[in-house]
Amino acid sequence: MAKKPREFSEKGSEPFWSNIFLLRPLDAETFALAMEDWEIWLRWDKALNEERTPYETHPCLLEDKQRHDDLKSILDQRLLACFETDIKANAEFIYGEHTK
């Protein structure tokens, strides 16, 4: 099976504690847009760590705000989870040192 980028969303009443994830392959364009938005966040994170921007600017620098907003609008539509059609996967989370 070829490795392909995938988007995932948690499913459950407690979204941060769910072990069920909805997966779907990403097309190249959507993946590129997501990576572009990630690069915007990385620039913000670097500036935050270098104390060149306050946390309140999260998740992007002022000069990246318009592009980030454009990308967010596009990605919010493309990355909508669909319980009926997405691949369902159960995850096992292990706290601490792995013993196997």
Secondary structure, DSSP 4 states (H G I P E B T S, - for coil): -----EEEEEESSSTTT--EEEEEE--HHHHHHHHHHHHHHHHHHHHHHTTSS-GGGTTS-GGGHHHHHHHHHHHHHHT---TTTSEEEE-----SS---
